[in-house]
Amino acid sequence: MRMTPMIESFVCHFGEMGSRWGFNRTVGQIYALLVISEQPLSANDIGEMLGISRGNVSMGLKELHSWQLVHTTHRPGDRKDYYQSRGSIWDMANRVFEERRKREIDPTLSLLRDILLDEAGNAEEAYAQERIAEIHDLLENITDWAQSLQSLSPEKLNTLMKLGSGVGKVLEFKDKLIAKKAD
């Protein structure tokens, strides 16, 4: 694989996105390269294409393995390890969400639960706990919703996303019907 301007643009941008997903820019670039490479790449190939050291490649691949985003393959007669992205793009999205949930949302929910179990000492703390309960419930609902989405097939997820704002319109229509029946 050659680093054409189009591939380089994608890899650089994906690196920046990776930093928003919870891993550093270099890890994001390594992963981008593996995602768009038809053939598995060696650590040497990755380092040469990205202009980074073998140690940096090794650390990046270790991080991607911990996220379960890549796997190692071998070629007959070749002692090198080769790497490729694991699963489909949907699998990647699910994996990134799952890791972010474990690293960010779960600890937050745990902290919020602990705070809610404490007895409020005064009116300010009681008010604060009410607001914290709202945050907790929102995060719980988002987590439950996301986990139910993760169980859908990619085809059903695509269909659901194509419905987009149509779902909101259906819900508004339902509310209007219920309001008319109540009158």
VODO-742918 format. One record per residue: chain; residue number from 1; x, y, z of N, C-alpha, C, O in turn; residue in three letters. Coordinates in Angstrom, 2 decimals. Atoms other than C-alpha are relative to their C-alpha. Layout:
% VODO-742918
A; NUM; X; Y; Z; X; Y; Z; X; Y; Z; X; Y; Z; ALA .
...
This chain:
% VODO-742918
A; 1; 0.86; -1.18; 0.00; 0.00; 0.00; 0.00; 0.90; 1.24; 0.00; 1.91; 1.29; 0.70; MET .
A; 2; -0.75; -1.26; 0.08; 1.26; 3.47; -0.86; -0.78; 1.10; 0.71; -2.01; 1.09; 0.74; ARG .
A; 3; 0.62; -1.15; -0.66; 0.60; 6.66; 1.07; -0.28; 1.07; -1.05; 0.52; 1.99; -1.24; MET .
A; 4; 0.43; -1.01; 0.96; -1.23; 8.64; -1.60; -0.53; 1.19; 0.80; -0.79; 1.06; 2.00; THR .
A; 5; 0.55; -1.15; -0.73; -2.49; 12.14; -0.71; -1.37; -0.30; 0.62; -1.66; 0.17; 1.73; PRO .
A; 6; 1.31; 0.33; -0.55; -6.02; 10.75; -0.24; 0.14; -0.86; 1.25; -0.52; -0.60; 2.26; MET .
A; 7; -0.19; 0.89; -1.15; -4.84; 7.97; 2.10; 0.64; 0.78; 1.15; 0.24; 0.63; 2.31; ILE .
A; 8; -0.65; -0.79; -1.04; -2.57; 10.36; 3.98; -0.99; 0.94; 0.69; -0.95; 1.09; 1.91; GLU .
A; 9; 1.01; -0.89; -0.56; -5.44; 12.82; 4.45; -0.92; -0.76; 0.96; -1.21; -0.28; 2.06; SER .
A; 10; 0.87; 0.81; -0.85; -7.68; 10.07; 5.84; 0.72; -0.42; 1.28; 0.17; -0.29; 2.37; PHE .
A; 11; -0.77; 0.48; -1.15; -4.98; 8.67; 8.14; 0.25; 1.14; 0.99; 0.10; 0.95; 2.20; VAL .
A; 12; -0.24; -1.15; -0.89; -4.11; 12.12; 9.53; -1.27; 0.40; 0.74; -1.26; 0.63; 1.95; CYS .
A; 13; 1.26; -0.38; -0.64; -7.74; 12.98; 10.17; -0.44; -1.04; 1.01; -0.91; -0.69; 2.10; HIS .
A; 14; 0.40; 1.08; -0.91; -8.44; 9.60; 11.75; 0.84; 0.06; 1.28; 0.34; -0.24; 2.37; PHE .
A; 15; -0.84; -0.17; -1.17; -5.50; 10.22; 14.07; -0.56; 1.06; 0.94; -0.58; 0.88; 2.16; GLY .
A; 16; 0.60; -1.05; -0.82; -7.12; 13.44; 15.25; -1.30; -0.49; 0.64; -1.58; -0.18; 1.80; GLU .
A; 17; 1.24; 0.56; -0.56; -10.44; 11.63; 15.71; 0.30; -0.98; 1.12; -0.41; -1.02; 2.13; MET .
A; 18; -0.38; 0.98; -1.02; -8.72; 8.88; 17.68; 0.22; 0.66; 1.35; -0.12; 0.09; 2.38; GLY .
A; 19; -0.23; -0.69; -1.26; -7.70; 11.44; 20.28; -1.32; 0.37; 0.67; -1.37; 0.52; 1.89; SER .
A; 20; 1.32; -0.28; -0.57; -11.40; 12.22; 20.75; -0.70; -1.28; 0.46; -1.63; -1.23; 1.26; ARG .
A; 21; 0.60; 1.28; -0.36; -12.25; 8.52; 21.07; 0.67; -0.64; 1.20; 0.16; -1.63; 1.73; TRP .
A; 22; -0.63; 0.54; -1.19; -9.84; 7.88; 23.89; 1.38; -0.60; -0.21; 1.93; -1.19; 0.72; GLY .
A; 23; -1.39; 0.40; 0.16; -6.51; 7.00; 22.33; 0.76; 1.07; -0.76; 0.15; 1.94; -1.39; PHE .
A; 24; -0.78; -1.11; 0.55; -3.63; 9.12; 21.07; 0.01; 0.02; -1.53; -0.44; -0.92; -2.19; ASN .
A; 25; 0.00; -0.23; 1.44; -3.10; 10.47; 17.58; 0.71; -1.10; -0.77; 0.21; -1.56; -1.79; ARG .
A; 26; -0.76; 1.04; 0.70; -0.46; 7.91; 16.59; -0.77; -1.31; -0.04; -0.78; -1.98; -1.08; THR .
A; 27; 0.80; 1.22; -0.04; -2.68; 5.01; 17.67; -1.13; 0.10; -1.02; -1.43; -0.86; -1.73; VAL .
A; 28; 1.07; -0.22; 0.97; -5.52; 6.50; 15.62; 0.51; -0.13; -1.44; -0.18; -0.69; -2.29; GLY .
A; 29; -0.56; 0.10; 1.34; -3.25; 6.78; 12.58; 0.35; -1.44; -0.35; 0.12; -1.89; -1.47; GLN .
A; 30; -0.31; 1.41; 0.24; -2.03; 3.20; 12.95; -1.29; -0.76; -0.33; -1.35; -1.54; -1.28; ILE .
A; 31; 1.26; 0.70; 0.22; -5.60; 1.99; 13.20; -0.61; 0.37; -1.36; -1.10; -0.50; -2.08; TYR .
A; 32; 0.53; -0.43; 1.30; -6.70; 4.06; 10.18; 0.70; -0.73; -1.13; 0.06; -1.19; -2.08; ALA .
A; 33; -0.78; 0.68; 1.03; -3.92; 2.55; 8.12; -0.44; -1.46; -0.12; -0.59; -1.99; -1.22; LEU .
A; 34; 0.41; 1.41; 0.02; -4.97; -0.97; 9.12; -1.42; -0.17; -0.52; -1.72; -1.16; -1.19; LEU .
A; 35; 1.39; 0.08; 0.46; -8.65; -0.27; 8.44; -0.09; 0.06; -1.52; -0.88; -0.66; -2.12; VAL .
A; 36; 0.12; -0.18; 1.45; -8.05; 0.82; 4.86; 0.98; -0.84; -0.80; 1.00; -0.78; -2.03; ILE .
A; 37; -0.95; 0.86; 0.71; -5.30; -1.66; 4.04; -0.66; -1.34; -0.31; -1.15; -2.02; 0.59; SER .
A; 38; 0.61; 1.28; 0.41; -6.55; -4.64; 2.07; 0.80; -1.18; 0.54; 0.23; -2.21; 0.89; GLU .
A; 39; -0.89; 1.06; -0.48; -3.54; -6.72; 3.17; 0.49; 0.34; 1.40; 0.65; 1.52; 1.73; GLN .
A; 40; -0.60; -0.27; -1.31; -2.19; -7.12; 6.71; 1.35; 0.68; -0.16; 2.05; 0.45; -1.15; PRO .
A; 41; -1.26; -0.76; 0.05; 0.79; -4.85; 7.45; 0.91; -0.42; 1.16; 0.43; -0.73; 2.25; LEU .
A; 42; -0.96; 0.26; -1.06; 3.97; -5.54; 9.42; 0.25; 1.29; 0.77; -0.10; 2.38; 0.31; SER .
A; 43; -0.35; -1.18; -0.79; 5.17; -3.20; 12.14; 0.96; 0.89; -0.78; 0.88; 2.11; -0.72; ALA .
A; 44; -0.93; -0.78; 0.82; 7.98; -2.15; 9.80; -0.74; 0.79; -1.07; -0.45; 1.96; -1.30; ASN .
A; 45; 0.80; -0.68; 1.03; 5.46; -1.33; 7.04; -0.70; 1.22; 0.60; -0.69; 2.31; 0.02; ASP .
A; 46; 0.75; -1.08; -0.66; 3.40; 0.76; 9.47; 0.93; 1.15; 0.35; 0.61; 2.31; 0.10; ILE .
A; 47; -0.96; -1.03; -0.39; 6.44; 2.62; 10.80; 0.49; 0.80; -1.18; 0.59; 2.03; -1.11; GLY .
A; 48; -0.48; -0.70; 1.21; 7.73; 3.43; 7.32; -1.07; 0.89; -0.59; -0.80; 2.03; -0.97; GLU .
A; 49; 1.07; -0.79; 0.62; 4.37; 4.59; 6.03; -0.36; 1.23; 0.82; -0.68; 2.28; 0.26; MET .
A; 50; 0.38; -1.12; -0.85; 3.67; 6.82; 9.03; 1.20; 0.85; 0.45; 1.02; 1.92; 1.03; LEU .
A; 51; -1.18; -0.74; -0.42; 7.25; 7.92; 9.62; 0.18; 0.03; 1.51; 0.57; 1.05; 2.07; GLY .
A; 52; -0.14; 0.09; -1.46; 7.27; 6.74; 13.25; 0.91; -1.16; 0.36; 1.12; -2.07; -0.44; ILE .
A; 53; -0.96; 1.01; -0.44; 9.67; 4.61; 15.26; -0.67; -1.35; 0.22; -1.88; -1.44; 0.42; SER .
A; 54; 0.49; 1.38; -0.24; 9.33; 0.84; 15.69; -0.60; -0.10; 1.40; -1.62; -0.77; 1.59; ARG .
A; 55; 0.53; 0.02; -1.38; 8.83; 1.39; 19.44; -1.37; 0.65; 0.09; -2.25; 0.15; 0.79; GLY .
A; 56; 1.29; -0.67; 0.02; 5.99; 3.82; 18.79; -1.06; -0.88; -0.65; -2.20; -0.93; -0.18; ASN .
A; 57; 0.91; 0.92; 0.66; 4.39; 1.32; 16.41; -0.38; -1.12; 0.97; -1.55; -1.48; 1.09; VAL .
A; 58; 0.24; 1.11; -0.93; 4.76; -1.45; 18.98; -0.95; 0.42; 1.12; -1.87; -0.32; 1.46; SER .
A; 59; 0.89; -0.49; -1.07; 3.14; 0.64; 21.74; -1.41; 0.24; -0.54; -2.39; -0.07; 0.13; MET .
A; 60; 1.31; -0.24; 0.61; 0.33; 1.67; 19.38; -0.76; -1.28; -0.26; -1.96; -1.36; -0.01; GLY .
A; 61; 0.64; 1.29; 0.26; -0.37; -1.92; 18.35; -0.44; -0.66; 1.30; -1.48; -1.32; 1.35; LEU .
A; 62; 0.37; 0.56; -1.31; -0.39; -2.97; 22.00; -1.30; 0.63; 0.49; -2.18; -0.06; 1.00; LYS .
A; 63; 1.22; -0.71; -0.39; -3.02; -0.31; 22.73; -1.19; -0.48; -0.83; -2.27; -0.71; -0.28; GLU .
A; 64; 1.09; 0.47; 0.86; -5.12; -1.41; 19.74; -0.40; -1.43; 0.33; -1.58; -1.78; 0.24; LEU .
A; 65; 0.32; 1.36; -0.46; -4.88; -5.02; 20.92; -0.84; 0.06; 1.28; -1.78; -0.72; 1.45; HIS .
A; 66; 0.75; -0.09; -1.26; -6.12; -3.95; 24.36; -1.44; 0.42; -0.25; -2.34; 0.06; 0.52; SER .
A; 67; 1.36; -0.41; 0.37; -9.15; -2.37; 22.68; -0.66; -1.08; -0.86; -1.83; -0.96; -1.23; TRP .
A; 68; 0.48; 1.10; 0.85; -9.56; -5.59; 20.65; -0.40; 0.50; -1.39; -1.38; 0.05; -1.97; GLN .
A; 69; 0.29; -0.57; 1.32; -9.47; -3.58; 17.42; 0.87; -0.59; -1.10; 0.56; -0.43; -2.28; LEU .
A; 70; -0.87; 0.61; 0.99; -6.64; -5.46; 15.69; 0.32; -1.44; 0.41; 0.16; -1.83; 1.56; VAL .
A; 71; -0.50; 1.33; -0.32; -5.38; -9.00; 15.43; 1.24; -0.27; -0.83; 1.49; 0.36; -1.86; HIS .
A; 72; -1.29; 0.33; 0.61; -2.09; -10.55; 14.47; -0.16; -1.22; -0.89; -0.83; -2.18; -0.53; THR .
A; 73; -0.01; 1.15; 0.91; -1.60; -12.86; 11.51; 1.45; -0.30; -0.38; 2.36; 0.49; -0.10; THR .
A; 74; -1.33; 0.41; 0.44; 1.37; -14.71; 10.06; -0.07; -0.49; -1.44; -1.13; -0.90; -1.92; HIS .
A; 75; -0.10; 0.50; 1.37; 2.53; -15.64; 6.58; 0.94; -1.20; 0.01; 1.97; -1.18; 0.69; ARG .
A; 76; -0.87; 1.19; 0.04; 3.99; -19.06; 5.80; 1.42; 0.39; -0.42; 1.62; 1.11; -1.40; PRO .
A; 77; -1.41; -0.25; 0.31; 7.80; -18.92; 5.81; 0.51; 1.37; 0.42; 1.67; 1.69; 0.17; GLY .
A; 78; -0.39; -1.34; -0.43; 7.86; -15.40; 7.29; -0.18; 0.08; 1.52; -1.25; -0.24; 2.03; ASP .
A; 79; 0.06; -0.05; -1.47; 8.65; -14.84; 10.98; -0.63; 1.28; 0.53; -0.91; 1.38; 1.72; ARG .
A; 80; 0.59; -1.27; -0.44; 7.21; -11.31; 11.08; -1.46; -0.18; 0.38; -2.16; -1.05; -0.13; LYS .
A; 81; 1.42; -0.11; -0.32; 3.90; -10.52; 12.69; -0.61; 1.01; -0.96; 0.01; 2.02; -1.30; ASP .
A; 82; 0.74; -0.92; 0.85; 1.33; -8.87; 10.45; -1.30; 0.35; 0.72; -1.87; -0.47; 1.45; TYR .
A; 83; 1.15; -0.50; -0.74; -1.59; -6.81; 11.69; -1.08; 0.46; -0.95; -0.81; 1.01; -2.02; TYR .
A; 84; 1.13; -0.52; 0.76; -5.04; -6.07; 10.41; -1.13; 0.34; 0.97; -1.19; -0.17; 2.09; GLN .
A; 85; 1.12; -0.38; -0.85; -8.18; -4.49; 11.76; -0.91; -1.20; 0.17; -1.02; -2.06; -0.70; SER .
A; 86; 0.87; 1.12; -0.34; -10.61; -6.84; 13.42; -1.45; 0.38; -0.30; -1.92; 1.42; 0.14; ARG .
A; 87; 1.43; -0.17; 0.23; -14.18; -7.14; 12.15; -0.36; 1.12; -0.95; 0.49; 1.70; -1.63; GLY .
A; 88; 0.56; -1.02; 0.89; -16.39; -4.72; 10.29; 0.10; 1.39; 0.63; 0.53; 1.53; 1.78; SER .
A; 89; 0.02; -1.36; -0.52; -16.70; -0.98; 10.70; -1.01; 0.09; 1.15; -0.76; 0.81; 2.12; ILE .
A; 90; 0.97; 0.03; -1.09; -19.79; -1.63; 12.85; 0.62; -0.62; 1.24; 0.40; -0.14; 2.35; TRP .
A; 91; -0.68; 0.62; -1.14; -17.70; -3.93; 15.05; 0.93; 1.01; 0.66; 1.00; 1.09; 1.89; ASP .
A; 92; -0.90; -1.02; -0.53; -15.16; -1.12; 15.42; -0.78; 1.03; 0.81; -0.38; 1.39; 1.92; MET .
A; 93; 0.80; -1.00; -0.71; -17.83; 1.39; 16.40; -0.50; -0.55; 1.33; -0.45; 0.14; 2.35; ALA .
A; 94; 0.47; 0.63; -1.24; -19.28; -1.03; 18.95; 1.13; -0.15; 1.01; 0.95; 0.10; 2.19; ASN .
A; 95; -1.15; 0.21; -0.88; -15.83; -1.80; 20.37; 0.43; 1.31; 0.64; 0.69; 1.37; 1.84; ARG .
A; 96; -0.39; -1.31; -0.52; -14.94; 1.89; 20.72; -1.02; 0.47; 1.03; -0.65; 0.95; 2.10; VAL .
A; 97; 1.03; -0.40; -0.96; -18.28; 2.61; 22.39; 0.13; -0.81; 1.29; 0.08; -0.24; 2.38; PHE .
A; 98; -0.08; 0.87; -1.18; -17.91; -0.36; 24.74; 1.19; 0.38; 0.88; 1.06; 0.45; 2.10; GLU .
A; 99; -1.18; -0.40; -0.77; -14.39; 0.66; 25.79; -0.20; 1.36; 0.65; 0.17; 1.55; 1.81; GLU .
A; 100; 0.26; -1.33; -0.58; -15.43; 4.27; 26.30; -1.00; -0.12; 1.14; -0.85; 0.54; 2.16; ARG .
A; 101; 0.97; 0.20; -1.07; -18.41; 3.10; 28.35; 0.70; -0.52; 1.25; 0.47; -0.01; 2.35; ARG .
A; 102; -0.71; 0.58; -1.15; -16.14; 0.99; 30.58; 0.93; 1.00; 0.66; 1.06; 1.02; 1.88; LYS .
A; 103; -1.01; -0.92; -0.53; -13.54; 3.74; 30.98; -0.58; 1.31; 0.50; 0.00; 1.95; 1.39; ARG .
A; 104; 0.51; -1.33; -0.33; -15.77; 6.80; 31.27; -1.39; -0.04; 0.65; -1.58; 0.55; 1.71; GLU .
A; 105; 1.38; -0.05; -0.48; -19.48; 6.15; 31.78; -0.18; -0.84; 1.26; -0.76; -0.37; 2.23; ILE .
A; 106; 0.17; 0.86; -1.17; -19.34; 3.21; 34.21; 0.57; 0.61; 1.28; -0.11; 0.59; 2.30; ASP .
A; 107; -0.50; -0.63; -1.23; -17.03; 4.98; 36.70; -0.84; 1.21; 0.43; -1.03; 1.45; 1.62; PRO .
A; 108; 0.84; -1.15; -0.32; -19.21; 8.09; 36.47; -1.30; -0.46; 0.65; -1.73; 0.10; 1.65; THR .
A; 109; 1.24; 0.54; -0.58; -22.38; 6.07; 37.13; 0.25; -0.52; 1.42; -0.58; -0.33; 2.31; LEU .
A; 110; -0.34; 0.52; -1.32; -20.67; 4.39; 40.06; 0.14; 1.14; 1.01; -0.39; 1.05; 2.12; SER .
A; 111; -0.15; -1.16; -0.87; -19.68; 7.75; 41.57; -1.37; 0.62; 0.31; -1.67; 0.95; 1.45; LEU .
A; 112; 1.32; -0.60; -0.21; -23.19; 9.13; 41.05; -0.86; -0.84; 0.93; -1.56; -0.31; 1.79; LEU .
A; 113; 0.76; 0.89; -0.90; -24.75; 6.07; 42.72; 0.46; 0.17; 1.44; -0.36; 0.24; 2.35; ARG .
A; 114; -0.53; -0.17; -1.35; -22.44; 6.48; 45.72; -0.48; 1.31; 0.62; -0.85; 1.35; 1.79; ASP .
A; 115; 0.46; -1.30; -0.51; -23.37; 10.16; 46.05; -1.49; -0.06; 0.35; -1.92; 0.50; 1.35; ILE .
A; 116; 1.44; 0.08; -0.24; -27.08; 9.32; 45.81; -0.34; -0.86; 1.22; -1.40; -0.70; 1.81; LEU .
A; 117; 0.23; 0.83; -1.18; -26.75; 6.73; 48.58; 0.25; 0.77; 1.30; -0.27; 0.40; 2.35; LEU .
A; 118; -0.27; -0.82; -1.18; -25.44; 9.38; 50.98; -1.24; 0.80; 0.38; -2.03; 1.19; -0.47; ASP .
A; 119; 1.10; -0.82; -0.49; -27.94; 11.22; 53.14; 0.36; 1.47; -0.19; 1.47; 1.89; 0.16; GLU .
A; 120; -0.25; -1.44; 0.17; -28.25; 14.88; 52.25; 0.09; 0.65; 1.37; -0.73; 0.39; 2.25; ALA .
A; 121; -0.22; -0.66; -1.29; -26.93; 17.05; 55.08; -0.77; 1.29; 0.16; -0.96; 1.78; 1.27; GLY .
A; 122; 0.74; -1.26; -0.05; -28.87; 20.17; 54.17; -0.79; 0.17; -1.31; -0.77; -0.71; -2.17; ASN .
A; 123; 0.85; -0.24; 1.17; -31.19; 21.70; 51.57; 0.83; 0.10; -1.29; 0.39; -0.34; -2.35; ALA .
A; 124; -0.85; -0.10; 1.19; -28.33; 22.49; 49.19; 0.41; -1.37; -0.51; 0.38; -1.63; -1.71; GLU .
A; 125; -0.39; 1.36; 0.41; -27.16; 18.88; 49.19; -1.21; -0.77; -0.53; -1.07; -1.58; -1.45; GLU .
A; 126; 1.21; 0.67; 0.50; -30.76; 17.68; 48.74; -0.28; 0.43; -1.43; -0.60; -0.40; -2.28; ALA .
A; 127; 0.19; -0.49; 1.37; -31.11; 19.90; 45.68; 1.05; -0.58; -0.93; 0.74; -1.03; -2.04; TYR .
A; 128; -1.09; 0.55; 0.81; -27.72; 18.77; 44.39; -0.28; -1.47; -0.32; -0.04; -1.91; -1.44; ALA .
A; 129; 0.29; 1.42; 0.24; -28.78; 15.13; 44.80; -1.13; -0.18; -1.03; -1.11; -1.13; -1.81; GLN .
A; 130; 1.07; 0.07; 0.99; -31.95; 15.78; 42.79; 0.58; 0.17; -1.41; 0.23; -0.57; -2.32; GLU .
A; 131; -0.63; -0.24; 1.31; -29.86; 17.16; 39.92; 0.90; -1.16; -0.39; 0.93; -1.57; -1.54; ARG .
A; 132; -0.89; 1.15; 0.24; -27.33; 14.33; 40.26; -0.83; -1.21; -0.41; -0.41; -1.99; -1.27; ILE .
A; 133; 0.88; 1.11; 0.38; -30.20; 11.84; 40.08; -0.46; 0.14; -1.45; -0.58; -0.86; -2.17; ALA .
A; 134; 0.38; -0.23; 1.40; -31.29; 13.43; 36.79; 1.15; -0.38; -0.94; 0.93; -1.02; -1.97; GLU .
A; 135; -1.17; 0.36; 0.81; -27.76; 13.08; 35.41; 0.16; -1.51; -0.03; 0.40; -2.09; -1.08; ILE .
A; 136; -0.13; 1.46; -0.09; -27.60; 9.48; 36.64; -1.02; -0.69; -0.90; -0.68; -1.59; -1.66; HIS .
A; 137; 1.06; 0.63; 0.79; -30.94; 8.60; 35.05; 0.23; 0.19; -1.50; 0.00; -0.73; -2.28; ASP .
A; 138; -0.30; -0.25; 1.40; -29.96; 10.22; 31.76; 1.11; -0.94; -0.49; 0.97; -1.57; -1.54; LEU .
A; 139; -1.09; 0.89; 0.39; -26.66; 8.30; 31.63; -0.44; -1.46; -0.04; -0.04; -2.21; -0.94; LEU .
A; 140; 0.53; 1.37; 0.01; -28.45; 5.06; 32.54; -0.83; -0.25; -1.24; -0.69; -1.29; -1.89; GLU .
A; 141; 0.85; 0.16; 1.18; -31.01; 5.60; 29.77; 0.82; -0.04; -1.28; 0.56; -0.86; -2.16; ASN .
A; 142; -0.86; -0.01; 1.18; -28.34; 6.45; 27.21; 0.75; -1.31; -0.12; 0.86; -1.88; -1.20; ILE .
A; 143; -0.75; 1.26; 0.00; -26.32; 3.39; 28.21; -0.91; -1.16; -0.40; -0.52; -2.00; -1.22; THR .
A; 144; 0.95; 1.08; 0.35; -29.36; 1.09; 28.03; -0.36; 0.07; -1.48; -0.41; -0.95; -2.16; ASP .
A; 145; 0.35; -0.20; 1.40; -30.34; 2.56; 24.65; 1.15; -0.43; -0.91; 0.93; -1.14; -1.89; TRP .
A; 146; -1.16; 0.35; 0.82; -26.83; 2.21; 23.26; 0.24; -1.51; 0.00; 0.59; -2.08; -1.03; ALA .
A; 147; -0.20; 1.45; -0.05; -26.57; -1.39; 24.46; -1.05; -0.72; -0.82; -0.75; -1.74; -1.44; GLN .
A; 148; 1.01; 0.64; 0.84; -29.86; -2.24; 22.77; 0.33; 0.21; -1.48; 0.07; -0.67; -2.30; SER .
A; 149; -0.42; -0.23; 1.38; -28.55; -0.63; 19.57; 1.13; -0.95; -0.39; 1.18; -1.44; -1.52; LEU .
A; 150; -1.13; 0.88; 0.29; -25.38; -2.71; 19.82; -0.45; -1.42; -0.32; 0.26; -2.16; -1.00; GLN .
A; 151; 0.47; 1.36; 0.26; -27.46; -5.88; 19.72; -0.67; -0.14; -1.37; -0.94; -1.25; -1.82; SER .
A; 152; 0.62; 0.05; 1.32; -29.01; -4.93; 16.36; 1.03; -0.34; -1.06; 2.21; -0.06; -0.91; LEU .
A; 153; -0.88; 0.29; 1.13; -27.56; -6.16; 13.11; 0.34; 1.30; -0.71; -0.40; 2.28; -0.60; SER .
A; 154; -0.34; -1.22; 0.76; -25.77; -3.61; 10.91; -1.11; 0.43; -0.96; -1.33; 1.62; -1.17; PRO .
A; 155; 1.09; -0.33; 0.93; -28.67; -3.81; 8.45; -1.12; 0.74; 0.73; -1.64; 1.73; 0.24; GLU .
A; 156; 1.06; -0.66; -0.78; -31.22; -2.92; 11.14; 0.44; 1.36; 0.50; -0.35; 2.30; 0.53; LYS .
A; 157; -0.52; -1.31; -0.43; -28.98; -0.13; 12.45; -0.05; 1.00; -1.15; -0.42; 2.16; -0.95; LEU .
A; 158; 0.07; -0.89; 1.17; -28.73; 1.32; 8.94; -1.43; 0.45; -0.24; -1.67; 1.63; -0.51; ASN .
A; 159; 1.41; -0.34; 0.20; -32.50; 1.19; 8.59; -0.45; 1.01; 1.05; -1.12; 1.99; 0.73; THR .
A; 160; 0.38; -0.90; -1.09; -32.95; 2.85; 11.98; 0.58; 1.40; -0.23; -0.12; 2.40; -0.02; LEU .
A; 161; -0.62; -1.30; 0.25; -30.50; 5.63; 11.09; -0.65; 0.72; -1.18; -0.79; 1.94; -1.16; MET .
A; 162; 0.65; -0.62; 1.16; -32.21; 6.22; 7.73; -1.37; 0.57; 0.38; -1.86; 1.52; -0.24; LYS .
A; 163; 1.28; -0.54; -0.47; -35.47; 6.74; 9.60; 0.19; 1.40; 0.57; -0.66; 2.28; 0.43; LEU .
A; 164; -0.40; -1.30; -0.51; -33.73; 9.64; 11.33; -1.11; 0.81; 0.63; -1.76; 0.36; 1.57; GLY .
A; 165; 0.99; -0.90; -0.56; -36.05; 12.54; 11.99; -1.41; -0.52; -0.17; -2.33; -0.04; 0.49; SER .
A; 166; 1.33; 0.58; 0.18; -38.97; 10.47; 10.77; -0.55; -0.58; 1.29; -1.75; -0.54; 1.53; GLY .
A; 167; 0.43; 0.55; -1.29; -39.08; 8.80; 14.19; -0.56; 1.11; 0.87; -1.59; 0.93; 1.52; VAL .
A; 168; 0.51; -1.15; -0.76; -39.48; 12.21; 15.83; -1.36; 0.44; -0.48; -2.22; 0.78; 0.33; GLY .
A; 169; 1.29; -0.40; 0.56; -42.33; 13.05; 13.48; -1.10; -0.99; 0.39; -2.22; -0.59; 0.68; LYS .
A; 170; 0.97; 1.01; -0.41; -44.07; 9.76; 14.28; -0.38; 0.20; 1.46; -1.56; 0.11; 1.82; VAL .
A; 171; 0.28; -0.22; -1.42; -43.75; 10.45; 18.01; -0.85; 1.25; 0.20; -1.75; 1.25; 1.04; LEU .
A; 172; 0.82; -1.21; -0.08; -45.14; 13.98; 17.54; -1.44; -0.29; -0.43; -2.39; 0.18; 0.20; GLU .
A; 173; 1.33; 0.38; 0.48; -48.07; 12.54; 15.56; -0.74; -0.80; 1.06; -1.93; -0.59; 1.29; PHE .
A; 174; 0.59; 0.81; -1.06; -48.69; 9.99; 18.32; -0.48; 0.90; 1.14; -1.58; 0.71; 1.66; LYS .
A; 175; 0.37; -0.92; -1.08; -48.71; 12.78; 20.93; -1.25; 0.81; -0.37; -2.11; 1.03; 0.48; ASP .
A; 176; 1.17; -0.76; 0.45; -51.22; 14.78; 18.87; -1.26; -0.87; 0.05; -2.32; -0.40; 0.46; LYS .
A; 177; 1.16; 0.91; -0.05; -53.50; 11.75; 18.55; -0.47; -0.23; 1.43; -1.66; -0.22; 1.72; LEU .
A; 178; 0.35; 0.23; -1.41; -53.36; 11.09; 22.28; -0.65; 1.25; 0.59; -1.60; 1.15; 1.36; ILE .
A; 179; 0.57; -1.26; -0.50; -54.06; 14.78; 23.00; -1.42; 0.17; -0.50; -2.28; 0.64; 0.25; ALA .
A; 180; 1.35; -0.12; 0.55; -57.12; 14.71; 20.69; -0.97; -0.95; 0.71; -2.11; -0.59; 0.97; LYS .
A; 181; 0.84; 0.96; -0.71; -58.45; 11.58; 22.42; -0.31; 0.47; 1.39; -1.40; 0.19; 1.91; LYS .
A; 182; 0.20; -0.49; -1.36; -58.02; 13.25; 25.81; -1.00; 1.16; 0.04; -1.63; 1.39; 1.06; ALA .
A; 183; 0.92; -1.15; 0.05; -60.08; 16.29; 24.68; -1.40; -0.47; -0.06; -2.32; 0.34; -0.11; ASP .
